[in-house]
Amino acid sequence: MLAEQIKAGDRRALAKAITLVESTRADHGDQATALLETLMPHTGNSIRLGISGAPGVGKSTFIEVLGNYLTEQGHRVAVLAVDPTSAVSGGSILGDKTRMETLSVNPNAFVRPSPAGKTLGGVTRRTRESLLLCEAAGFDVIIIETVGVGQSETAVSDMTDMFLLLLSPGGGDDLQGIKRGIMELADLVLVNKADGDQTHLANQTVSDYGAALHFMQARTPSWTPRIQSCSALHNQGVAEVWQTAQEFRSALTDSGELLTLRAQQARAWMWSETAEALIADLKNHATVKALVPELERAVLAGELPAIVAAQTLIKHYKASE
């Protein structure tokens, strides 16, 4: 029943399904797995965009303007906005849905904020599953917004087709503020807030980062990373961003790299899920649980190397299987 409602584009059913896949209850996990297996043939028909950038760069404003532009063009847009997590409540701190006021009520858009929790990579543990559910619901543009920029933020590139990095206007000295690794993952670098008094500075930033991109290896042979400027606040350059995204998708589709990219991402996802399941099973194993307190005490006291403790746990886990 839920699967049929999702395929029919029912946004309430989609929200319910995402809550289901995000749940940590074992019975919900079984239901989520069955649901995803049923919907799998109806996924894969979207362009998946990952958007990252330092806090304050204007990611939410840019996504809202881009999302509204795309819905005007006849697209259905889903935004999976991942918020920093409160250490007190465990919930989202920023609340992206409240920061995308017009897009969140757009009938052709779906905005889902989720707390990042303890997951690294600027995404939630179940962002991949949520993405598939949105595709099954008929959304043809999926945007994943991460919590910021850092070495762990590169996880978003492992589940999207195109990776966009937003920057604020700034001089060449700011190059050190962005990790080289995340720059190498960017298919499109966008200098936002290119308006008013910052227009000249934005143009200089485009020049500085454009020069830096020439020294970085492209992710795919068929696409050379680009840098553009825009102003989300004044809705300038947004149409050009979408044009670039379409050119990117066409280039990778024609070369066959898009299928290869998604296949590799699916394989990596499989092993990631396998590792998480094994760790959870190990932690819940009766023999292992009995050994943990003493081993942790010995490690904390400096009496036992961590690697020896880990190997002890694994040895007993395997011995009891």
Summary of the structure (lengths in Angstrom):
residues: 321
radius of gyration: 21.6
end to end distance: 38.4
largest distance: 68.3
contacts: 1000
relative contact order: 0.11
helix: 56%
strand: 14%
